[in-house]
């Protein structure tokens, strides 16, 4: 469902958090109805998931 990653000539920066994990966290918030700040600590930081 995610589009392929764009590859720029310089290579871009490293990914800190895998995109699949961020999508899973968004689905978790939608499914459980919890607040963004109440995501478990082993997830990516909530502002990253929110944006």
mmCIF entry with sequence, helices, sheets and N, C-alpha, C, O atoms, coordinates in Angstrom:
data_MODEL
# 
_entry.id   MODEL 
# 
_entity.id                         1 
_entity.type                       polymer 
_entity.pdbx_number_of_molecules   1 
# 
_entity_poly.entity_id                      1 
_entity_poly.type                           'polypeptide(L)' 
_entity_poly.nstd_linkage                   no 
_entity_poly.nstd_monomer                   no 
_entity_poly.pdbx_seq_one_letter_code       
;(UNK)(UNK)(UNK)(UNK)(UNK)(UNK)(UNK)(UNK)(UNK)(UNK)(UNK)(UNK)(UNK)(UNK)(UNK)(UNK)
(UNK)(UNK)(UNK)(UNK)(UNK)(UNK)(UNK)(UNK)(UNK)(UNK)(UNK)(UNK)(UNK)(UNK)(UNK)(UNK)
(UNK)(UNK)(UNK)(UNK)(UNK)(UNK)(UNK)(UNK)(UNK)(UNK)(UNK)(UNK)(UNK)(UNK)(UNK)(UNK)
(UNK)(UNK)(UNK)
;
_entity_poly.pdbx_seq_one_letter_code_can   XXXXXXXXXXXXXXXXXXXXXXXXXXXXXXXXXXXXXXXXXXXXXXXXXXX 
_entity_poly.pdbx_strand_id                 A 
# 
loop_
_entity_poly_seq.entity_id 
_entity_poly_seq.num 
_entity_poly_seq.mon_id 
_entity_poly_seq.hetero 
1 1  UNK n 
1 2  UNK n 
1 3  UNK n 
1 4  UNK n 
1 5  UNK n 
1 6  UNK n 
1 7  UNK n 
1 8  UNK n 
1 9  UNK n 
1 10 UNK n 
1 11 UNK n 
1 12 UNK n 
1 13 UNK n 
1 14 UNK n 
1 15 UNK n 
1 16 UNK n 
1 17 UNK n 
1 18 UNK n 
1 19 UNK n 
1 20 UNK n 
1 21 UNK n 
1 22 UNK n 
1 23 UNK n 
1 24 UNK n 
1 25 UNK n 
1 26 UNK n 
1 27 UNK n 
1 28 UNK n 
1 29 UNK n 
1 30 UNK n 
1 31 UNK n 
1 32 UNK n 
1 33 UNK n 
1 34 UNK n 
1 35 UNK n 
1 36 UNK n 
1 37 UNK n 
1 38 UNK n 
1 39 UNK n 
1 40 UNK n 
1 41 UNK n 
1 42 UNK n 
1 43 UNK n 
1 44 UNK n 
1 45 UNK n 
1 46 UNK n 
1 47 UNK n 
1 48 UNK n 
1 49 UNK n 
1 50 UNK n 
1 51 UNK n 
# 
_struct_asym.id          A 
_struct_asym.entity_id   1 
# 
loop_
_struct_conf.conf_type_id 
_struct_conf.id 
_struct_conf.pdbx_PDB_helix_id 
_struct_conf.beg_label_comp_id 
_struct_conf.beg_label_asym_id 
_struct_conf.beg_label_seq_id 
_struct_conf.pdbx_beg_PDB_ins_code 
_struct_conf.end_label_comp_id 
_struct_conf.end_label_asym_id 
_struct_conf.end_label_seq_id 
_struct_conf.pdbx_end_PDB_ins_code 
_struct_conf.beg_auth_comp_id 
_struct_conf.beg_auth_asym_id 
_struct_conf.beg_auth_seq_id 
_struct_conf.end_auth_comp_id 
_struct_conf.end_auth_asym_id 
_struct_conf.end_auth_seq_id 
_struct_conf.pdbx_PDB_helix_class 
_struct_conf.details 
_struct_conf.pdbx_PDB_helix_length 
HELX_P HELX_P1 AA1 UNK A 19 ? UNK A 32 ? UNK A 19 UNK A 32 1 ? 14 
HELX_P HELX_P2 AA2 UNK A 36 ? UNK A 38 ? UNK A 36 UNK A 38 5 ? 3  
HELX_P HELX_P3 AA3 UNK A 46 ? UNK A 50 ? UNK A 46 UNK A 50 1 ? 5  
# 
_struct_conf_type.id          HELX_P 
_struct_conf_type.criteria    ? 
_struct_conf_type.reference   ? 
# 
loop_
_atom_site.group_PDB 
_atom_site.id 
_atom_site.type_symbol 
_atom_site.label_atom_id 
_atom_site.label_alt_id 
_atom_site.label_comp_id 
_atom_site.label_asym_id 
_atom_site.label_entity_id 
_atom_site.label_seq_id 
_atom_site.pdbx_PDB_ins_code 
_atom_site.Cartn_x 
_atom_site.Cartn_y 
_atom_site.Cartn_z 
_atom_site.occupancy 
_atom_site.B_iso_or_equiv 
_atom_site.pdbx_formal_charge 
_atom_site.auth_seq_id 
_atom_site.auth_comp_id 
_atom_site.auth_asym_id 
_atom_site.auth_atom_id 
_atom_site.pdbx_PDB_model_num 
ATOM 1   N N  . UNK A 1 1  ? 0.816  -1.195 0.000  1.00 0.00 ? 1  UNK A N  1 
ATOM 2   C CA . UNK A 1 1  ? 0.000  0.000  0.000  1.00 0.00 ? 1  UNK A CA 1 
ATOM 3   C C  . UNK A 1 1  ? 0.864  1.265  0.000  1.00 0.00 ? 1  UNK A C  1 
ATOM 4   O O  . UNK A 1 1  ? 0.404  2.315  -0.450 1.00 0.00 ? 1  UNK A O  1 
ATOM 5   N N  . UNK A 1 2  ? 2.083  1.190  0.485  1.00 0.00 ? 2  UNK A N  1 
ATOM 6   C CA . UNK A 1 2  ? 2.951  2.359  0.494  1.00 0.00 ? 2  UNK A CA 1 
ATOM 7   C C  . UNK A 1 2  ? 3.640  2.500  -0.860 1.00 0.00 ? 2  UNK A C  1 
ATOM 8   O O  . UNK A 1 2  ? 4.019  1.495  -1.462 1.00 0.00 ? 2  UNK A O  1 
ATOM 9   N N  . UNK A 1 3  ? 3.811  3.729  -1.350 1.00 0.00 ? 3  UNK A N  1 
ATOM 10  C CA . UNK A 1 3  ? 4.504  3.907  -2.619 1.00 0.00 ? 3  UNK A CA 1 
ATOM 11  C C  . UNK A 1 3  ? 5.986  3.571  -2.462 1.00 0.00 ? 3  UNK A C  1 
ATOM 12  O O  . UNK A 1 3  ? 6.513  3.611  -1.350 1.00 0.00 ? 3  UNK A O  1 
ATOM 13  N N  . UNK A 1 4  ? 6.663  3.241  -3.564 1.00 0.00 ? 4  UNK A N  1 
ATOM 14  C CA . UNK A 1 4  ? 8.090  2.938  -3.454 1.00 0.00 ? 4  UNK A CA 1 
ATOM 15  C C  . UNK A 1 4  ? 8.869  4.168  -3.013 1.00 0.00 ? 4  UNK A C  1 
ATOM 16  O O  . UNK A 1 4  ? 8.497  5.299  -3.325 1.00 0.00 ? 4  UNK A O  1 
ATOM 17  N N  . UNK A 1 5  ? 9.932  3.940  -2.299 1.00 0.00 ? 5  UNK A N  1 
ATOM 18  C CA . UNK A 1 5  ? 10.750 5.035  -1.791 1.00 0.00 ? 5  UNK A CA 1 
ATOM 19  C C  . UNK A 1 5  ? 11.441 5.757  -2.943 1.00 0.00 ? 5  UNK A C  1 
ATOM 20  O O  . UNK A 1 5  ? 11.918 5.128  -3.888 1.00 0.00 ? 5  UNK A O  1 
ATOM 21  N N  . UNK A 1 6  ? 11.489 7.081  -2.853 1.00 0.00 ? 6  UNK A N  1 
ATOM 22  C CA . UNK A 1 6  ? 12.192 7.862  -3.863 1.00 0.00 ? 6  UNK A CA 1 
ATOM 23  C C  . UNK A 1 6  ? 13.682 7.815  -3.544 1.00 0.00 ? 6  UNK A C  1 
ATOM 24  O O  . UNK A 1 6  ? 14.093 7.960  -2.393 1.00 0.00 ? 6  UNK A O  1 
ATOM 25  N N  . UNK A 1 7  ? 14.455 7.615  -4.556 1.00 0.00 ? 7  UNK A N  1 
ATOM 26  C CA . UNK A 1 7  ? 15.905 7.576  -4.368 1.00 0.00 ? 7  UNK A CA 1 
ATOM 27  C C  . UNK A 1 7  ? 16.490 8.793  -5.067 1.00 0.00 ? 7  UNK A C  1 
ATOM 28  O O  . UNK A 1 7  ? 16.403 8.921  -6.288 1.00 0.00 ? 7  UNK A O  1 
ATOM 29  N N  . UNK A 1 8  ? 17.080 9.677  -4.291 1.00 0.00 ? 8  UNK A N  1 
ATOM 30  C CA . UNK A 1 8  ? 17.692 10.851 -4.891 1.00 0.00 ? 8  UNK A CA 1 
ATOM 31  C C  . UNK A 1 8  ? 19.161 10.541 -5.194 1.00 0.00 ? 8  UNK A C  1 
ATOM 32  O O  . UNK A 1 8  ? 19.721 9.599  -4.633 1.00 0.00 ? 8  UNK A O  1 
ATOM 33  N N  . UNK A 1 9  ? 19.777 11.312 -6.062 1.00 0.00 ? 9  UNK A N  1 
ATOM 34  C CA . UNK A 1 9  ? 21.159 11.024 -6.456 1.00 0.00 ? 9  UNK A CA 1 
ATOM 35  C C  . UNK A 1 9  ? 22.141 10.980 -5.285 1.00 0.00 ? 9  UNK A C  1 
ATOM 36  O O  . UNK A 1 9  ? 23.124 10.241 -5.328 1.00 0.00 ? 9  UNK A O  1 
ATOM 37  N N  . UNK A 1 10 ? 21.881 11.759 -4.254 1.00 0.00 ? 10 UNK A N  1 
ATOM 38  C CA . UNK A 1 10 ? 22.794 11.803 -3.113 1.00 0.00 ? 10 UNK A CA 1 
ATOM 39  C C  . UNK A 1 10 ? 22.498 10.707 -2.098 1.00 0.00 ? 10 UNK A C  1 
ATOM 40  O O  . UNK A 1 10 ? 23.278 10.514 -1.165 1.00 0.00 ? 10 UNK A O  1 
ATOM 41  N N  . UNK A 1 11 ? 21.410 9.997  -2.254 1.00 0.00 ? 11 UNK A N  1 
ATOM 42  C CA . UNK A 1 11 ? 21.100 8.894  -1.359 1.00 0.00 ? 11 UNK A CA 1 
ATOM 43  C C  . UNK A 1 11 ? 20.150 9.217  -0.232 1.00 0.00 ? 11 UNK A C  1 
ATOM 44  O O  . UNK A 1 11 ? 19.513 8.305  0.294  1.00 0.00 ? 11 UNK A O  1 
ATOM 45  N N  . UNK A 1 12 ? 20.022 10.468 0.167  1.00 0.00 ? 12 UNK A N  1 
ATOM 46  C CA . UNK A 1 12 ? 19.105 10.832 1.242  1.00 0.00 ? 12 UNK A CA 1 
ATOM 47  C C  . UNK A 1 12 ? 19.645 10.458 2.612  1.00 0.00 ? 12 UNK A C  1 
ATOM 48  O O  . UNK A 1 12 ? 20.760 9.950  2.738  1.00 0.00 ? 12 UNK A O  1 
ATOM 49  N N  . UNK A 1 13 ? 18.854 10.710 3.617  1.00 0.00 ? 13 UNK A N  1 
ATOM 50  C CA . UNK A 1 13 ? 19.284 10.404 4.977  1.00 0.00 ? 13 UNK A CA 1 
ATOM 51  C C  . UNK A 1 13 ? 18.786 9.033  5.403  1.00 0.00 ? 13 UNK A C  1 
ATOM 52  O O  . UNK A 1 13 ? 17.895 8.460  4.776  1.00 0.00 ? 13 UNK A O  1 
ATOM 53  N N  . UNK A 1 14 ? 19.361 8.522  6.456  1.00 0.00 ? 14 UNK A N  1 
ATOM 54  C CA . UNK A 1 14 ? 18.966 7.210  6.976  1.00 0.00 ? 14 UNK A CA 1 
ATOM 55  C C  . UNK A 1 14 ? 17.611 7.312  7.658  1.00 0.00 ? 14 UNK A C  1 
ATOM 56  O O  . UNK A 1 14 ? 17.262 8.348  8.225  1.00 0.00 ? 14 UNK A O  1 
ATOM 57  N N  . UNK A 1 15 ? 16.871 6.248  7.598  1.00 0.00 ? 15 UNK A N  1 
ATOM 58  C CA . UNK A 1 15 ? 15.558 6.186  8.236  1.00 0.00 ? 15 UNK A CA 1 
ATOM 59  C C  . UNK A 1 15 ? 15.760 5.800  9.697  1.00 0.00 ? 15 UNK A C  1 
ATOM 60  O O  . UNK A 1 15 ? 16.410 4.799  9.998  1.00 0.00 ? 15 UNK A O  1 
ATOM 61  N N  . UNK A 1 16 ? 15.200 6.600  10.600 1.00 0.00 ? 16 UNK A N  1 
ATOM 62  C CA . UNK A 1 16 ? 15.330 6.292  12.031 1.00 0.00 ? 16 UNK A CA 1 
ATOM 63  C C  . UNK A 1 16 ? 14.345 5.227  12.469 1.00 0.00 ? 16 UNK A C  1 
ATOM 64  O O  . UNK A 1 16 ? 14.678 4.349  13.265 1.00 0.00 ? 16 UNK A O  1 
ATOM 65  N N  . UNK A 1 17 ? 13.137 5.308  11.949 1.00 0.00 ? 17 UNK A N  1 
ATOM 66  C CA . UNK A 1 17 ? 12.083 4.380  12.332 1.00 0.00 ? 17 UNK A CA 1 
ATOM 67  C C  . UNK A 1 17 ? 11.517 3.755  11.059 1.00 0.00 ? 17 UNK A C  1 
ATOM 68  O O  . UNK A 1 17 ? 11.188 4.477  10.118 1.00 0.00 ? 17 UNK A O  1 
ATOM 69  N N  . UNK A 1 18 ? 11.400 2.440  11.010 1.00 0.00 ? 18 UNK A N  1 
ATOM 70  C CA . UNK A 1 18 ? 10.849 1.794  9.815  1.00 0.00 ? 18 UNK A CA 1 
ATOM 71  C C  . UNK A 1 18 ? 9.423  2.274  9.540  1.00 0.00 ? 18 UNK A C  1 
ATOM 72  O O  . UNK A 1 18 ? 8.609  2.390  10.456 1.00 0.00 ? 18 UNK A O  1 
ATOM 73  N N  . UNK A 1 19 ? 9.138  2.547  8.291  1.00 0.00 ? 19 UNK A N  1 
ATOM 74  C CA . UNK A 1 19 ? 7.811  3.061  7.931  1.00 0.00 ? 19 UNK A CA 1 
ATOM 75  C C  . UNK A 1 19 ? 6.703  2.066  8.262  1.00 0.00 ? 19 UNK A C  1 
ATOM 76  O O  . UNK A 1 19 ? 5.603  2.462  8.650  1.00 0.00 ? 19 UNK A O  1 
ATOM 77  N N  . UNK A 1 20 ? 6.988  0.793  8.109  1.00 0.00 ? 20 UNK A N  1 
ATOM 78  C CA . UNK A 1 20 ? 5.969  -0.217 8.413  1.00 0.00 ? 20 UNK A CA 1 
ATOM 79  C C  . UNK A 1 20 ? 5.568  -0.139 9.882  1.00 0.00 ? 20 UNK A C  1 
ATOM 80  O O  . UNK A 1 20 ? 4.391  -0.276 10.216 1.00 0.00 ? 20 UNK A O  1 
ATOM 81  N N  . UNK A 1 21 ? 6.530  0.077  10.745 1.00 0.00 ? 21 UNK A N  1 
ATOM 82  C CA . UNK A 1 21 ? 6.238  0.169  12.183 1.00 0.00 ? 21 UNK A CA 1 
ATOM 83  C C  . UNK A 1 21 ? 5.388  1.402  12.491 1.00 0.00 ? 21 UNK A C  1 
ATOM 84  O O  . UNK A 1 21 ? 4.491  1.348  13.333 1.00 0.00 ? 21 UNK A O  1 
ATOM 85  N N  . UNK A 1 22 ? 5.673  2.509  11.810 1.00 0.00 ? 22 UNK A N  1 
ATOM 86  C CA . UNK A 1 22 ? 4.895  3.728  12.020 1.00 0.00 ? 22 UNK A CA 1 
ATOM 87  C C  . UNK A 1 22 ? 3.456  3.520  11.565 1.00 0.00 ? 22 UNK A C  1 
ATOM 88  O O  . UNK A 1 22 ? 2.524  3.958  12.239 1.00 0.00 ? 22 UNK A O  1 
ATOM 89  N N  . UNK A 1 23 ? 3.266  2.848  10.415 1.00 0.00 ? 23 UNK A N  1 
ATOM 90  C CA . UNK A 1 23 ? 1.914  2.568  9.936  1.00 0.00 ? 23 UNK A CA 1 
ATOM 91  C C  . UNK A 1 23 ? 1.182  1.669  10.929 1.00 0.00 ? 23 UNK A C  1 
ATOM 92  O O  . UNK A 1 23 ? -0.001 1.877  11.198 1.00 0.00 ? 23 UNK A O  1 
ATOM 93  N N  . UNK A 1 24 ? 1.875  0.674  11.473 1.00 0.00 ? 24 UNK A N  1 
ATOM 94  C CA . UNK A 1 24 ? 1.255  -0.196 12.482 1.00 0.00 ? 24 UNK A CA 1 
ATOM 95  C C  . UNK A 1 24 ? 0.823  0.599  13.707 1.00 0.00 ? 24 UNK A C  1 
ATOM 96  O O  . UNK A 1 24 ? -0.224 0.319  14.291 1.00 0.00 ? 24 UNK A O  1 
ATOM 97  N N  . UNK A 1 25 ? 1.615  1.578  14.097 1.00 0.00 ? 25 UNK A N  1 
ATOM 98  C CA . UNK A 1 25 ? 1.272  2.391  15.261 1.00 0.00 ? 25 UNK A CA 1 
ATOM 99  C C  . UNK A 1 25 ? 0.061  3.267  14.985 1.00 0.00 ? 25 UNK A C  1 
ATOM 100 O O  . UNK A 1 25 ? -0.775 3.458  15.869 1.00 0.00 ? 25 UNK A O  1 
ATOM 101 N N  . UNK A 1 26 ? -0.048 3.804  13.769 1.00 0.00 ? 26 UNK A N  1 
ATOM 102 C CA . UNK A 1 26 ? -1.226 4.597  13.411 1.00 0.00 ? 26 UNK A CA 1 
ATOM 103 C C  . UNK A 1 26 ? -2.462 3.710  13.475 1.00 0.00 ? 26 UNK A C  1 
ATOM 104 O O  . UNK A 1 26 ? -3.491 4.121  14.011 1.00 0.00 ? 26 UNK A O  1 
ATOM 105 N N  . UNK A 1 27 ? -2.369 2.495  12.934 1.00 0.00 ? 27 UNK A N  1 
ATOM 106 C CA . UNK A 1 27 ? -3.507 1.574  13.001 1.00 0.00 ? 27 UNK A CA 1 
ATOM 107 C C  . UNK A 1 27 ? -3.858 1.237  14.445 1.00 0.00 ? 27 UNK A C  1 
ATOM 108 O O  . UNK A 1 27 ? -5.032 1.068  14.774 1.00 0.00 ? 27 UNK A O  1 
ATOM 109 N N  . UNK A 1 28 ? -2.855 1.137  15.306 1.00 0.00 ? 28 UNK A N  1 
ATOM 110 C CA . UNK A 1 28 ? -3.105 0.841  16.716 1.00 0.00 ? 28 UNK A CA 1 
ATOM 111 C C  . UNK A 1 28 ? -3.890 1.969  17.373 1.00 0.00 ? 28 UNK A C  1 
ATOM 112 O O  . UNK A 1 28 ? -4.814 1.714  18.144 1.00 0.00 ? 28 UNK A O  1 
ATOM 113 N N  . UNK A 1 29 ? -3.529 3.215  17.072 1.00 0.00 ? 29 UNK A N  1 
ATOM 114 C CA . UNK A 1 29 ? -4.252 4.357  17.640 1.00 0.00 ? 29 UNK A CA 1 
ATOM 115 C C  . UNK A 1 29 ? -5.690 4.367  17.135 1.00 0.00 ? 29 UNK A C  1 
ATOM 116 O O  . UNK A 1 29 ? -6.619 4.614  17.904 1.00 0.00 ? 29 UNK A O  1 
ATOM 117 N N  . UNK A 1 30 ? -5.872 4.099  15.853 1.00 0.00 ? 30 UNK A N  1 
ATOM 118 C CA . UNK A 1 30 ? -7.222 4.099  15.286 1.00 0.00 ? 30 UNK A CA 1 
ATOM 119 C C  . UNK A 1 30 ? -8.059 2.963  15.884 1.00 0.00 ? 30 UNK A C  1 
ATOM 120 O O  . UNK A 1 30 ? -9.233 3.151  16.204 1.00 0.00 ? 30 UNK A O  1 
ATOM 121 N N  . UNK A 1 31 ? -7.445 1.784  16.032 1.00 0.00 ? 31 UNK A N  1 
ATOM 122 C CA . UNK A 1 31 ? -8.182 0.623  16.526 1.00 0.00 ? 31 UNK A CA 1 
ATOM 123 C C  . UNK A 1 31 ? -8.564 0.771  18.001 1.00 0.00 ? 31 UNK A C  1 
ATOM 124 O O  . UNK A 1 31 ? -9.696 0.471  18.378 1.00 0.00 ? 31 UNK A O  1 
ATOM 125 N N  . UNK A 1 32 ? -7.623 1.234  18.840 1.00 0.00 ? 32 UNK A N  1 
ATOM 126 C CA . UNK A 1 32 ? -7.884 1.287  20.271 1.00 0.00 ? 32 UNK A CA 1 
ATOM 127 C C  . UNK A 1 32 ? -8.512 2.596  20.724 1.00 0.00 ? 32 UNK A C  1 
ATOM 128 O O  . UNK A 1 32 ? -9.155 2.647  21.772 1.00 0.00 ? 32 UNK A O  1 
ATOM 129 N N  . UNK A 1 33 ? -8.329 3.653  19.944 1.00 0.00 ? 33 UNK A N  1 
ATOM 130 C CA . UNK A 1 33 ? -8.882 4.939  20.328 1.00 0.00 ? 33 UNK A CA 1 
ATOM 131 C C  . UNK A 1 33 ? -8.081 5.646  21.397 1.00 0.00 ? 33 UNK A C  1 
ATOM 132 O O  . UNK A 1 33 ? -8.579 6.583  22.020 1.00 0.00 ? 33 UNK A O  1 
ATOM 133 N N  . UNK A 1 34 ? -6.843 5.217  21.628 1.00 0.00 ? 34 UNK A N  1 
ATOM 134 C CA . UNK A 1 34 ? -6.024 5.869  22.657 1.00 0.00 ? 34 UNK A CA 1 
ATOM 135 C C  . UNK A 1 34 ? -5.459 7.189  22.111 1.00 0.00 ? 34 UNK A C  1 
ATOM 136 O O  . UNK A 1 34 ? -5.462 7.431  20.904 1.00 0.00 ? 34 UNK A O  1 
ATOM 137 N N  . UNK A 1 35 ? -4.988 8.010  23.002 1.00 0.00 ? 35 UNK A N  1 
ATOM 138 C CA . UNK A 1 35 ? -4.371 9.269  22.603 1.00 0.00 ? 35 UNK A CA 1 
ATOM 139 C C  . UNK A 1 35 ? -2.969 9.005  22.060 1.00 0.00 ? 35 UNK A C  1 
ATOM 140 O O  . UNK A 1 35 ? -2.340 8.005  22.404 1.00 0.00 ? 35 UNK A O  1 
ATOM 141 N N  . UNK A 1 36 ? -2.481 9.916  21.203 1.00 0.00 ? 36 UNK A N  1 
ATOM 142 C CA . UNK A 1 36 ? -1.151 9.749  20.614 1.00 0.00 ? 36 UNK A CA 1 
ATOM 143 C C  . UNK A 1 36 ? -0.080 9.642  21.694 1.00 0.00 ? 36 UNK A C  1 
ATOM 144 O O  . UNK A 1 36 ? 0.859  8.854  21.574 1.00 0.00 ? 36 UNK A O  1 
ATOM 145 N N  . UNK A 1 37 ? -0.226 10.431 22.738 1.00 0.00 ? 37 UNK A N  1 
ATOM 146 C CA . UNK A 1 37 ? 0.797  10.440 23.791 1.00 0.00 ? 37 UNK A CA 1 
ATOM 147 C C  . UNK A 1 37 ? 0.777  9.186  24.645 1.00 0.00 ? 37 UNK A C  1 
ATOM 148 O O  . UNK A 1 37 ? 1.702  8.963  25.426 1.00 0.00 ? 37 UNK A O  1 
ATOM 149 N N  . UNK A 1 38 ? -0.251 8.362  24.517 1.00 0.00 ? 38 UNK A N  1 
ATOM 150 C CA . UNK A 1 38 ? -0.347 7.146  25.313 1.00 0.00 ? 38 UNK A CA 1 
ATOM 151 C C  . UNK A 1 38 ? 0.189  5.919  24.577 1.00 0.00 ? 38 UNK A C  1 
ATOM 152 O O  . UNK A 1 38 ? -0.021 4.792  25.025 1.00 0.00 ? 38 UNK A O  1 
ATOM 153 N N  . UNK A 1 39 ? 0.872  6.123  23.466 1.00 0.00 ? 39 UNK A N  1 
ATOM 154 C CA . UNK A 1 39 ? 1.477  4.987  22.777 1.00 0.00 ? 39 UNK A CA 1 
ATOM 155 C C  . UNK A 1 39 ? 2.547  4.372  23.665 1.00 0.00 ? 39 UNK A C  1 
ATOM 156 O O  . UNK A 1 39 ? 3.222  5.098  24.395 1.00 0.00 ? 39 UNK A O  1 
ATOM 157 N N  . UNK A 1 40 ? 2.718  3.073  23.627 1.00 0.00 ? 40 UNK A N  1 
ATOM 158 C CA . UNK A 1 40 ? 3.746  2.435  24.447 1.00 0.00 ? 40 UNK A CA 1 
ATOM 159 C C  . UNK A 1 40 ? 5.138  2.985  24.138 1.00 0.00 ? 40 UNK A C  1 
ATOM 160 O O  . UNK A 1 40 ? 5.395  3.459  23.031 1.00 0.00 ? 40 UNK A O  1 
ATOM 161 N N  . UNK A 1 41 ? 6.012  2.919  25.102 1.00 0.00 ? 41 UNK A N  1 
ATOM 162 C CA . UNK A 1 41 ? 7.360  3.486  24.959 1.00 0.00 ? 41 UNK A CA 1 
ATOM 163 C C  . UNK A 1 41 ? 8.225  2.748  23.943 1.00 0.00 ? 41 UNK A C  1 
ATOM 164 O O  . UNK A 1 41 ? 9.199  3.315  23.449 1.00 0.00 ? 41 UNK A O  1 
ATOM 165 N N  . UNK A 1 42 ? 7.893  1.487  23.614 1.00 0.00 ? 42 UNK A N  1 
ATOM 166 C CA . UNK A 1 42 ? 8.712  0.762  22.641 1.00 0.00 ? 42 UNK A CA 1 
ATOM 167 C C  . UNK A 1 42 ? 8.353  1.142  21.203 1.00 0.00 ? 42 UNK A C  1 
ATOM 168 O O  . UNK A 1 42 ? 9.008  0.678  20.270 1.00 0.00 ? 42 UNK A O  1 
ATOM 169 N N  . UNK A 1 43 ? 7.335  1.970  21.006 1.00 0.00 ? 43 UNK A N  1 
ATOM 170 C CA . UNK A 1 43 ? 7.004  2.480  19.681 1.00 0.00 ? 43 UNK A CA 1 
ATOM 171 C C  . UNK A 1 43 ? 7.883  3.683  19.374 1.00 0.00 ? 43 UNK A C  1 
ATOM 172 O O  . UNK A 1 43 ? 8.640  4.151  20.225 1.00 0.00 ? 43 UNK A O  1 
ATOM 173 N N  . UNK A 1 44 ? 7.771  4.171  18.157 1.00 0.00 ? 44 UNK A N  1 
ATOM 174 C CA . UNK A 1 44 ? 8.472  5.418  17.788 1.00 0.00 ? 44 UNK A CA 1 
ATOM 175 C C  . UNK A 1 44 ? 7.885  6.564  18.612 1.00 0.00 ? 44 UNK A C  1 
ATOM 176 O O  . UNK A 1 44 ? 6.772  6.441  19.123 1.00 0.00 ? 44 UNK A O  1 
ATOM 177 N N  . UNK A 1 45 ? 8.610  7.670  18.749 1.00 0.00 ? 45 UNK A N  1 
ATOM 178 C CA . UNK A 1 45 ? 8.062  8.803  19.498 1.00 0.00 ? 45 UNK A CA 1 
ATOM 179 C C  . UNK A 1 45 ? 6.722  9.259  18.902 1.00 0.00 ? 45 UNK A C  1 
ATOM 180 O O  . UNK A 1 45 ? 6.549  9.249  17.683 1.00 0.00 ? 45 UNK A O  1 
ATOM 181 N N  . UNK A 1 46 ? 5.796  9.649  19.747 1.00 0.00 ? 46 UNK A N  1 
ATOM 182 C CA . UNK A 1 46 ? 4.448  9.969  19.278 1.00 0.00 ? 46 UNK A CA 1 
ATOM 183 C C  . UNK A 1 46 ? 4.429  11.088 18.254 1.00 0.00 ? 46 UNK A C  1 
ATOM 184 O O  . UNK A 1 46 ? 3.613  11.014 17.335 1.00 0.00 ? 46 UNK A O  1 
ATOM 185 N N  . UNK A 1 47 ? 5.278  12.143 18.336 1.00 0.00 ? 47 UNK A N  1 
ATOM 186 C CA . UNK A 1 47 ? 5.218  13.165 17.283 1.00 0.00 ? 47 UNK A CA 1 
ATOM 187 C C  . UNK A 1 47 ? 5.592  12.607 15.898 1.00 0.00 ? 47 UNK A C  1 
ATOM 188 O O  . UNK A 1 47 ? 5.050  13.040 14.881 1.00 0.00 ? 47 UNK A O  1 
ATOM 189 N N  . UNK A 1 48 ? 6.510  11.657 15.872 1.00 0.00 ? 48 UNK A N  1 
ATOM 190 C CA . UNK A 1 48 ? 6.894  11.025 14.601 1.00 0.00 ? 48 UNK A CA 1 
ATOM 191 C C  . UNK A 1 48 ? 5.709  10.281 14.019 1.00 0.00 ? 48 UNK A C  1 
ATOM 192 O O  . UNK A 1 48 ? 5.431  10.395 12.825 1.00 0.00 ? 48 UNK A O  1 
ATOM 193 N N  . UNK A 1 49 ? 5.026  9.539  14.826 1.00 0.00 ? 49 UNK A N  1 
ATOM 194 C CA . UNK A 1 49 ? 3.869  8.767  14.357 1.00 0.00 ? 49 UNK A CA 1 
ATOM 195 C C  . UNK A 1 49 ? 2.744  9.706  13.952 1.00 0.00 ? 49 UNK A C  1 
ATOM 196 O O  . UNK A 1 49 ? 2.060  9.465  12.957 1.00 0.00 ? 49 UNK A O  1 
ATOM 197 N N  . UNK A 1 50 ? 2.551  10.764 14.711 1.00 0.00 ? 50 UNK A N  1 
ATOM 198 C CA . UNK A 1 50 ? 1.470  11.710 14.425 1.00 0.00 ? 50 UNK A CA 1 
ATOM 199 C C  . UNK A 1 50 ? 1.678  12.381 13.072 1.00 0.00 ? 50 UNK A C  1 
ATOM 200 O O  . UNK A 1 50 ? 0.750  12.447 12.267 1.00 0.00 ? 50 UNK A O  1 
ATOM 201 N N  . UNK A 1 51 ? 2.878  12.877 12.815 1.00 0.00 ? 51 UNK A N  1 
ATOM 202 C CA . UNK A 1 51 ? 3.144  13.570 11.543 1.00 0.00 ? 51 UNK A CA 1 
ATOM 203 C C  . UNK A 1 51 ? 3.338  12.587 10.439 1.00 0.00 ? 51 UNK A C  1 
ATOM 204 O O  . UNK A 1 51 ? 3.572  12.980 9.296  1.00 0.00 ? 51 UNK A O  1 
# 
